[in-house]
Amino acid sequence: MTEQELIERTPYKEVTNKIKVSVLPVPLEESSDLSRHVYTFSYTVRLENLGEETVQLLERYWPVFSGD
């Protein structure tokens, strides 16, 4: 499956003001330490303008929360 197909299927999606944000987390096993419960991920973030107006991203903030 391609990255494009994965991000289209990810459950991590939100639409606000006709802007769709999709996030695809990918575990990085080589950077994780399972014995210490340290898990590392990379994230692909896709922004889609679903409206008719041209928009510009002026700032961004990505809160990341632990499963604990």
C-alpha positions in Angstrom: 0.0 0.0 0.0 1.4 3.4 -0.9 1.7 6.3 1.6 -1.1 8.1 -0.3 -3.4 5.1 0.2 -2.4 4.8 3.9 -3.1 8.5 4.7 -6.5 8.3 2.9 -7.4 5.4 5.2 -6.0 6.8 8.5 -8.6 7.2 11.2 -6.8 10.5 12.3 -8.8 13.1 10.3 -10.5 16.3 11.2 -12.2 19.0 9.1 -12.3 22.6 10.4 -13.5 25.5 8.3 -13.3 23.4 5.1 -9.7 22.4 5.8 -9.1 18.6 6.2 -6.1 17.5 8.3 -5.1 13.9 8.1 -2.2 12.4 10.1 -0.5 9.1 9.5 1.7 7.9 12.4 4.4 5.4 11.5 6.3 3.5 14.3 10.1 3.8 14.1 11.2 0.6 15.6 14.9 1.3 15.2 14.6 4.4 17.4 12.3 2.8 20.0 13.3 1.0 23.1 10.5 -1.5 23.9 12.2 -2.7 27.1 12.0 0.8 28.5 8.5 1.5 27.0 10.0 4.3 24.8 8.2 4.5 21.4 9.2 6.7 18.5 7.0 7.7 15.6 7.2 9.7 12.5 4.1 11.6 11.3 2.9 12.5 7.8 0.5 15.4 7.9 -1.7 16.2 4.9 -3.7 19.4 4.7 -6.5 19.6 2.1 -8.5 22.7 1.2 -12.1 21.4 0.6 -13.5 24.9 0.0 -13.5 27.2 -3.0 -11.4 30.0 -1.4 -7.6 30.1 -1.5 -6.1 29.8 2.0 -2.7 30.2 3.5 -1.2 28.4 6.5 0.1 31.2 8.8 1.0 29.1 11.8 0.8 25.6 13.1 0.6 23.8 16.4 0.6 20.0 16.7 -0.2 18.7 20.2 0.9 15.1 20.6 -0.6 13.1 23.5 0.7 10.0 25.1 -1.6 7.0 25.2 -1.0 6.9 29.0 
